[in-house]
Structure formats: structure tokens, C-alpha cells
Amino acid sequence: MANGAVSTRYTDIGLLLLRVGVSLSLFLKHGWEKLSGYSTMVQHFPDPIHIGPHASLAYALLTDGICTVLIMAGLFTRPASALLFINLLVAFVFVHHGHFFSDGHTELVMVYMLVFAAITVTGAGYFSVDARLRK
């Protein structure tokens, strides 16, 4: 294998690890709770952009519960990552008010935002359903 091909393969492995690891983390912590506890969460879910708690929770469920699974599989990766990035940006600005240094959760929101922004730009890589569909 040529040196460029080896470098590309390592990049694809890195994208796979990043995609699956971060998406699985977000799904297990936030996605599963929204999928399994929607009816109880909607009663106290924040409505940061004033679209209603049902719509806010539905969008969060879409991103945290469904888009994360799509990203793990590498299916519709760029649009799913973009939707997740938007959700995280809204949480960062309107829920955490961008208080990076004073709120313990804001740092993690920022890390998730950066990862999903990177995945939106790069795509899923070779080890993905998206790559198989392109062939």
C-alpha cells in the first residue's frame, strides 16, 4: 500500500472511532433517556427557543436518540451531524448561556459541538453505510 493509502486508512479508522465513540456516549446518556422517558420528560423539558416543550423535546429526541444511531452506522452522517450540532449550539447558547467556565456541563457540550462539526465537514469515512451506498 502506498504511503498516502495508509494515511487515508488511518484517517478512516479515526473517523470510525470518533463517530461511534462520541455518538454512543451521547446516545447512552441523553438519547436513551429521551426515547424511554418522553412522557415524563416533556413535563419539565426546557423550551429555549419558544417552540413549546413538546417540539423542543421531539427535536432533542430526534438528534440525541435517532441521529446518534445514524452517525454510529455512518448513514446520512453529514445531515445527522449537522442536526446534532444545531441542537448542541442551542443548548450551549440558550440553556447554558455560553458559560464555559462556570457550568460543568458546558465544557462537554462544547466538545460534542466540535466533534459533530468535524464529522459534518469530513463525513463518515470509508467504514460507513454512506461509503457503501456511494459505491
C-alpha positions as CSV (number, residue, x, y, z in Angstrom):
1,M,0.0,0.0,0.0
2,A,1.3,3.5,-0.9
3,N,2.1,5.8,2.0
4,G,-1.0,8.0,1.1
5,A,-3.3,5.0,1.2
6,V,-2.0,4.0,4.7
7,S,-2.6,7.6,5.9
8,T,-6.1,7.6,4.4
9,R,-6.9,4.2,6.1
10,Y,-5.8,5.5,9.5
11,T,-7.9,8.6,9.0
12,D,-10.9,6.3,8.2
13,I,-10.3,4.3,11.3
14,G,-10.0,7.5,13.3
15,L,-13.3,8.7,11.9
16,L,-15.0,5.4,12.8
17,L,-13.7,5.5,16.4
18,L,-14.7,9.2,16.7
19,R,-18.2,8.7,15.2
20,V,-19.1,5.6,17.1
21,G,-17.5,6.5,20.5
22,V,-18.9,10.0,20.8
23,S,-22.3,9.1,19.3
24,L,-22.6,6.1,21.6
25,S,-21.7,8.3,24.6
26,L,-24.4,10.8,23.7
27,F,-27.0,8.2,22.9
28,L,-26.5,6.3,26.2
29,K,-26.5,9.4,28.4
30,H,-29.2,11.5,26.6
31,G,-30.8,9.6,23.7
32,W,-31.9,6.6,25.6
33,E,-33.5,8.6,28.4
34,K,-35.5,10.7,25.8
35,L,-36.6,7.6,23.9
36,S,-37.7,5.7,27.1
37,G,-39.0,8.6,29.2
38,Y,-40.5,11.1,26.7
39,S,-43.9,11.4,28.5
40,T,-42.3,12.2,31.9
41,M,-39.6,14.4,30.5
42,V,-41.9,16.6,28.5
43,Q,-43.5,18.0,31.7
44,H,-40.2,19.8,32.6
45,F,-38.2,20.0,29.4
46,P,-36.7,23.4,28.6
47,D,-38.1,25.4,25.8
48,P,-35.2,27.7,24.9
49,I,-36.3,29.0,21.6
50,H,-40.1,29.1,22.4
51,I,-41.4,26.4,20.1
52,G,-43.1,24.5,23.0
53,P,-41.7,21.8,25.3
54,H,-43.1,19.0,23.0
55,A,-41.4,20.4,19.9
56,S,-38.2,21.1,21.8
57,L,-38.1,17.5,23.3
58,A,-39.1,16.0,19.9
59,Y,-36.1,17.7,18.3
60,A,-33.8,16.7,21.1
61,L,-35.1,13.1,20.8
62,L,-34.5,13.2,17.0
63,T,-30.9,14.3,17.5
64,D,-29.9,12.5,20.6
65,G,-31.9,9.4,20.1
66,I,-32.0,8.9,16.3
67,C,-29.2,10.9,14.7
68,T,-26.7,9.4,17.1
69,V,-27.6,5.9,15.9
70,L,-27.4,7.0,12.3
71,I,-24.0,8.5,12.9
72,M,-22.8,5.3,14.6
73,A,-23.8,3.4,11.5
74,G,-22.5,6.1,9.2
75,L,-25.8,6.6,7.5
76,F,-26.9,10.1,6.4
77,T,-23.9,11.1,8.5
78,R,-23.4,14.7,7.4
79,P,-27.1,15.8,7.8
80,A,-27.5,13.9,11.1
81,S,-24.3,15.5,12.4
82,A,-25.5,18.9,11.3
83,L,-28.8,18.5,13.1
84,L,-26.9,17.4,16.3
85,F,-24.6,20.4,16.0
86,I,-27.6,22.7,15.8
87,N,-29.2,21.1,18.9
88,L,-26.0,21.4,20.8
89,L,-25.5,25.0,19.8
90,V,-29.0,25.9,21.0
91,A,-28.2,24.2,24.3
92,F,-24.9,25.9,24.6
93,V,-26.3,29.4,23.9
94,F,-29.8,29.3,25.3
95,V,-29.7,26.7,28.1
96,H,-26.1,27.1,29.4
97,H,-25.8,30.7,28.2
98,G,-22.3,30.1,26.9
99,H,-21.0,30.0,30.5
100,F,-18.0,27.9,29.5
101,F,-16.0,28.4,32.8
102,S,-18.8,28.4,35.3
103,D,-21.0,25.5,34.3
104,G,-19.6,22.0,34.4
105,H,-21.8,20.7,31.6
106,T,-20.9,23.4,29.1
107,E,-17.4,22.0,28.5
108,L,-18.9,18.7,27.4
109,V,-21.5,20.4,25.2
110,M,-18.6,22.3,23.6
111,V,-16.7,19.1,23.0
112,Y,-19.7,17.4,21.5
113,M,-20.3,20.5,19.3
114,L,-16.7,20.4,17.9
115,V,-16.9,16.7,17.3
116,F,-20.2,16.9,15.4
117,A,-19.0,19.9,13.5
118,A,-15.9,18.0,12.4
119,I,-18.0,15.0,11.4
120,T,-20.3,17.3,9.4
121,V,-17.3,18.6,7.5
122,T,-15.4,15.3,7.0
123,G,-18.3,12.8,6.6
124,A,-18.3,9.3,7.9
125,G,-15.2,7.9,6.2
126,Y,-14.7,4.6,4.5
127,F,-16.1,2.4,7.2
128,S,-19.7,3.5,6.9
129,V,-23.0,2.8,5.3
130,D,-22.7,6.1,3.4
131,A,-19.4,4.8,1.8
132,R,-21.1,1.6,0.8
133,L,-24.0,3.4,-0.8
134,R,-21.7,5.6,-2.8
135,K,-20.2,2.5,-4.5
